[in-house]
Amino acid sequence: MSIDTSGFYKCETSSKSSERDVLFTGRTLENKDWKLTVDNKDSFTLPHDGWQYYNSIEEACTAYNLDYDYWAWTLWQIGDDPDVQLI
């Protein structure tokens, strides 16, 4: 079974080295002034309000230079939980 991880991603980087960056994702995004969907993404200039479309979580992590294993598990439960040590 394959999980479709395509959609919009936005990374907010922490100014403190002790804090982790935050990655958000969504396939439909609404603001009081706009609604961004996968179907209408080509009508917007991307990135839009910090949101960028990527075909996969792997593509987003590469673009933002983030740890794929951590974010694939955190957002999509793909792979092994990186916080659990296997014996």
C-alpha positions as a Markdown table, in Angstrom:
| # | Residue | x | y | z |
|---|---|---|---|---|
| 1 | Met | 0.0 | 0.0 | 0.0 |
| 2 | Ser | 1.3 | 3.4 | -1.0 |
| 3 | Ile | 0.4 | 6.6 | 0.8 |
| 4 | Asp | 0.0 | 9.7 | -1.4 |
| 5 | Thr | 2.1 | 12.4 | 0.3 |
| 6 | Ser | 1.8 | 15.0 | -2.4 |
| 7 | Gly | 0.5 | 18.4 | -1.3 |
| 8 | Phe | 1.5 | 21.7 | 0.1 |
| 9 | Tyr | 4.3 | 22.0 | 2.6 |
| 10 | Lys | 5.5 | 24.9 | 4.6 |
| 11 | Cys | 8.6 | 24.9 | 6.8 |
| 12 | Glu | 9.1 | 27.3 | 9.7 |
| 13 | Thr | 12.6 | 27.3 | 10.8 |
| 14 | Ser | 13.6 | 27.9 | 14.4 |
| 15 | Ser | 15.9 | 30.7 | 15.3 |
| 16 | Lys | 17.2 | 28.6 | 18.3 |
| 17 | Ser | 19.5 | 25.7 | 17.6 |
| 18 | Ser | 18.0 | 23.7 | 20.4 |
| 19 | Glu | 14.6 | 23.7 | 18.7 |
| 20 | Arg | 13.5 | 21.6 | 15.8 |
| 21 | Asp | 12.1 | 23.2 | 12.6 |
| 22 | Val | 8.4 | 22.7 | 12.0 |
| 23 | Leu | 7.0 | 21.2 | 8.8 |
| 24 | Phe | 3.3 | 21.6 | 8.0 |
| 25 | Thr | 1.4 | 19.9 | 5.2 |
| 26 | Gly | -2.1 | 20.0 | 3.7 |
| 27 | Arg | -4.0 | 19.3 | 0.4 |
| 28 | Thr | -6.5 | 22.1 | 0.9 |
| 29 | Leu | -5.5 | 25.3 | 2.6 |
| 30 | Glu | -7.9 | 28.1 | 3.5 |
| 31 | Asn | -7.2 | 31.7 | 4.6 |
| 32 | Lys | -9.7 | 34.5 | 4.9 |
| 33 | Asp | -8.4 | 35.9 | 1.6 |
| 34 | Trp | -7.8 | 32.7 | -0.4 |
| 35 | Lys | -8.3 | 29.0 | -0.8 |
| 36 | Leu | -5.5 | 26.9 | -2.2 |
| 37 | Thr | -6.2 | 23.4 | -3.4 |
| 38 | Val | -4.3 | 20.8 | -5.4 |
| 39 | Asp | -6.8 | 21.4 | -8.2 |
| 40 | Asn | -6.3 | 25.2 | -8.3 |
| 41 | Lys | -2.6 | 25.3 | -7.4 |
| 42 | Asp | -1.6 | 26.3 | -11.0 |
| 43 | Ser | -3.6 | 29.5 | -10.7 |
| 44 | Phe | -1.4 | 30.7 | -7.8 |
| 45 | Thr | 2.2 | 31.9 | -7.9 |
| 46 | Leu | 4.1 | 29.4 | -5.6 |
| 47 | Pro | 5.3 | 29.6 | -3.0 |
| 48 | His | 2.1 | 31.2 | -1.8 |
| 49 | Asp | 2.2 | 32.7 | 1.7 |
| 50 | Gly | 5.1 | 30.3 | 2.4 |
| 51 | Trp | 3.3 | 27.2 | 1.0 |
| 52 | Gln | 4.9 | 25.2 | -1.8 |
| 53 | Tyr | 3.6 | 22.2 | -3.6 |
| 54 | Tyr | 5.7 | 19.0 | -3.6 |
| 55 | Asn | 4.9 | 15.6 | -5.2 |
| 56 | Ser | 6.0 | 13.8 | -2.1 |
| 57 | Ile | 7.2 | 14.1 | 1.5 |
| 58 | Glu | 10.7 | 13.0 | 0.3 |
| 59 | Glu | 10.7 | 15.9 | -2.2 |
| 60 | Ala | 9.7 | 18.4 | 0.5 |
| 61 | Cys | 12.3 | 17.2 | 2.9 |
| 62 | Thr | 15.0 | 17.4 | 0.2 |
| 63 | Ala | 14.0 | 20.9 | -0.7 |
| 64 | Tyr | 13.9 | 22.1 | 3.0 |
| 65 | Asn | 17.0 | 20.0 | 4.0 |
| 66 | Leu | 15.0 | 18.1 | 6.7 |
| 67 | Asp | 15.4 | 14.6 | 8.0 |
| 68 | Tyr | 13.1 | 12.4 | 5.9 |
| 69 | Asp | 12.8 | 9.6 | 8.4 |
| 70 | Tyr | 11.6 | 11.9 | 11.1 |
| 71 | Trp | 9.1 | 13.9 | 9.1 |
| 72 | Ala | 7.8 | 10.9 | 7.1 |
| 73 | Trp | 6.9 | 9.2 | 10.4 |
| 74 | Thr | 5.7 | 12.4 | 12.1 |
| 75 | Leu | 3.3 | 13.5 | 9.3 |
| 76 | Trp | 2.4 | 10.3 | 7.6 |
| 77 | Gln | 3.5 | 7.4 | 9.9 |
| 78 | Ile | 5.7 | 6.1 | 7.1 |
| 79 | Gly | 8.7 | 3.9 | 8.2 |
| 80 | Asp | 9.8 | 3.4 | 11.8 |
| 81 | Asp | 9.2 | 5.8 | 14.6 |
| 82 | Pro | 12.6 | 7.5 | 14.9 |
| 83 | Asp | 12.1 | 8.1 | 18.6 |
| 84 | Val | 11.9 | 4.4 | 19.3 |
| 85 | Gln | 15.1 | 2.5 | 19.6 |
| 86 | Leu | 15.0 | -1.0 | 18.3 |
| 87 | Ile | 16.9 | -3.7 | 20.2 |
